[in-house]
Every structure is written in C-alpha cells, then in structure tokens.
Amino acid sequence: QVQLVESGGGLVQAGGSLRLSCAASRSIFNGNTMAWYRQAPGKQRELVAGITSGGSANYGDSLKGRFTISRANVRSAVYLQIDNLKPEDTAVYYCAAATSLGQLVWGQGTQVTVSS
C-alpha cells in the first residue's frame, strides 16, 4: 500500500526550529521527486520545497533560507528542517510524492503552530 506518513510537527515559539519527517513506502519513494507543501488557515496549499531522487532541491518563492529539504534514500524518508520559525509559518505541512505519471500522492499532514 502506498503511504506517506509525516511526523515532527508541534507547537514551537517564534525563533525556534523544527525538523519534519516523512516516512514513505519504498514503491512511492524510489526514483520520485519528493516535496513538502503547506496550507495555512484560509490560504491555498503552497510548495515549500522539493527534492529530486538525485538530491537536487528547489524552494518556494521567498522560502529559501530558513527551510532545508533533504532525503535519505536508504530509509525512504524525506525531511524538512525549518529554522527561525515565524508565526506566519503556522500551517499544516504535507509530504508529497510526484510520480512518473504526473500525480501527486499526499500524506495526511502534520500541524506546525508557531507562537509569538
């Protein structure tokens, strides 16, 4: 069964850091670009960062600098390090896999709440 399971979210004070993890089933992970998206209340889901199977990363507009995406191919896992968290980073963060068929497969999301 195809699965993406996120973890690592929580409540953190502004200025703090979090590391989100996404455990993927091998069938959806191998060879595919993996990504993190986020959706804040009342806003559209937006791309935070993506990383190809070869490790090339790209970031959403204005998000580069505080966000770092990485992947561990041997673990079928992808990570998102967020530093210097701001209240506007409060959102549900979703892991996604971009398949060769052009589909996005989503995890269930993990809540990140940043207090000021």
TORVO-653778 format. One record per residue (C-alpha): residue number from 1; residue in three letters; x negated, y negated, z negated. Coordinates in nm, 2 decimals. Layout:
REM TORVO-653778
resi; resn; X; Y; Z
NUM; ALA; X; Y; Z $
...
This chain:
REM TORVO-653778
resi; resn; X; Y; Z
1; GLN; 0.00; 0.00; 0.00 $
2; VAL; -0.13; -0.34; 0.09 $
3; GLN; -0.18; -0.55; -0.22 $
4; LEU; -0.34; -0.88; -0.33 $
5; VAL; -0.34; -0.94; -0.70 $
6; GLU; -0.46; -1.28; -0.83 $
7; SER; -0.58; -1.35; -1.19 $
8; GLY; -0.76; -1.61; -1.38 $
9; GLY; -0.51; -1.89; -1.39 $
10; GLY; -0.40; -2.07; -1.71 $
11; LEU; -0.38; -2.39; -1.90 $
12; VAL; -0.70; -2.60; -1.90 $
13; GLN; -0.79; -2.95; -1.99 $
14; ALA; -0.90; -3.20; -1.73 $
15; GLY; -1.27; -3.18; -1.66 $
16; GLY; -1.28; -2.80; -1.73 $
17; SER; -1.34; -2.52; -1.49 $
18; LEU; -1.16; -2.20; -1.38 $
19; ARG; -1.26; -1.90; -1.18 $
20; LEU; -0.97; -1.74; -1.00 $
21; SER; -1.00; -1.38; -0.88 $
22; CYS; -0.81; -1.19; -0.61 $
23; ALA; -0.84; -0.81; -0.60 $
24; ALA; -0.74; -0.68; -0.26 $
25; SER; -0.67; -0.34; -0.12 $
26; ARG; -0.96; -0.23; 0.10 $
27; SER; -0.74; -0.20; 0.41 $
28; ILE; -0.64; -0.57; 0.40 $
29; PHE; -0.98; -0.69; 0.29 $
30; ASN; -1.23; -0.53; 0.52 $
31; GLY; -1.31; -0.74; 0.82 $
32; ASN; -1.04; -1.01; 0.75 $
33; THR; -1.07; -1.37; 0.66 $
34; MET; -0.96; -1.43; 0.31 $
35; ALA; -0.82; -1.76; 0.18 $
36; TRP; -0.68; -1.94; -0.12 $
37; TYR; -0.38; -2.17; -0.09 $
38; ARG; -0.20; -2.37; -0.35 $
39; GLN; 0.15; -2.51; -0.39 $
40; ALA; 0.23; -2.79; -0.63 $
41; PRO; 0.59; -2.85; -0.75 $
42; GLY; 0.78; -3.02; -0.48 $
43; LYS; 0.50; -3.00; -0.23 $
44; GLN; 0.41; -2.78; 0.07 $
45; ARG; 0.17; -2.50; 0.04 $
46; GLU; -0.18; -2.62; 0.14 $
47; LEU; -0.50; -2.45; 0.23 $
48; VAL; -0.77; -2.48; -0.04 $
49; ALA; -1.04; -2.27; 0.12 $
50; GLY; -1.10; -1.97; 0.35 $
51; ILE; -1.39; -1.74; 0.40 $
52; THR; -1.47; -1.50; 0.69 $
53; SER; -1.58; -1.14; 0.65 $
54; GLY; -1.93; -1.27; 0.72 $
55; GLY; -1.92; -1.52; 0.44 $
56; SER; -1.86; -1.85; 0.63 $
57; ALA; -1.65; -2.08; 0.42 $
58; ASN; -1.43; -2.37; 0.51 $
59; TYR; -1.23; -2.60; 0.28 $
60; GLY; -0.91; -2.80; 0.30 $
61; ASP; -0.93; -3.17; 0.37 $
62; SER; -1.06; -3.37; 0.06 $
63; LEU; -1.11; -3.05; -0.14 $
64; LYS; -1.47; -2.97; -0.06 $
65; GLY; -1.70; -3.04; -0.36 $
66; ARG; -1.50; -2.91; -0.65 $
67; PHE; -1.39; -2.58; -0.50 $
68; THR; -1.61; -2.29; -0.41 $
69; ILE; -1.48; -1.98; -0.24 $
70; SER; -1.68; -1.66; -0.24 $
71; ARG; -1.62; -1.29; -0.17 $
72; ALA; -1.76; -0.96; -0.30 $
73; ASN; -1.72; -0.71; -0.02 $
74; VAL; -1.82; -0.41; -0.23 $
75; ARG; -1.54; -0.50; -0.47 $
76; SER; -1.28; -0.61; -0.21 $
77; ALA; -1.25; -0.93; -0.41 $
78; VAL; -1.24; -1.30; -0.34 $
79; TYR; -1.30; -1.57; -0.59 $
80; LEU; -1.22; -1.94; -0.62 $
81; GLN; -1.43; -2.15; -0.86 $
82; ILE; -1.27; -2.48; -0.95 $
83; ASP; -1.48; -2.74; -1.13 $
84; ASN; -1.39; -3.07; -1.28 $
85; LEU; -1.03; -2.99; -1.28 $
86; LYS; -0.78; -3.27; -1.25 $
87; PRO; -0.41; -3.29; -1.33 $
88; GLU; -0.33; -3.30; -0.96 $
89; ASP; -0.48; -2.96; -0.93 $
90; THR; -0.18; -2.82; -1.11 $
91; ALA; -0.02; -2.57; -0.88 $
92; VAL; 0.04; -2.20; -0.81 $
93; TYR; -0.27; -2.06; -0.64 $
94; TYR; -0.22; -1.79; -0.39 $
95; CYS; -0.46; -1.55; -0.23 $
96; ALA; -0.40; -1.46; 0.13 $
97; ALA; -0.55; -1.23; 0.39 $
98; ALA; -0.54; -1.32; 0.76 $
99; THR; -0.50; -1.01; 0.96 $
100; SER; -0.62; -0.94; 1.31 $
101; LEU; -0.25; -0.96; 1.42 $
102; GLY; -0.24; -1.32; 1.31 $
103; GLN; -0.03; -1.25; 1.00 $
104; LEU; -0.09; -1.39; 0.65 $
105; VAL; -0.05; -1.14; 0.37 $
106; TRP; 0.02; -1.31; 0.03 $
107; GLY; -0.04; -1.23; -0.33 $
108; GLN; 0.21; -1.32; -0.60 $
109; GLY; 0.02; -1.63; -0.71 $
110; THR; -0.14; -1.74; -1.04 $
111; GLN; -0.04; -2.06; -1.22 $
112; VAL; -0.30; -2.32; -1.29 $
113; THR; -0.20; -2.61; -1.52 $
114; VAL; -0.43; -2.89; -1.60 $
115; SER; -0.36; -3.12; -1.89 $
116; SER; -0.48; -3.48; -1.91 $
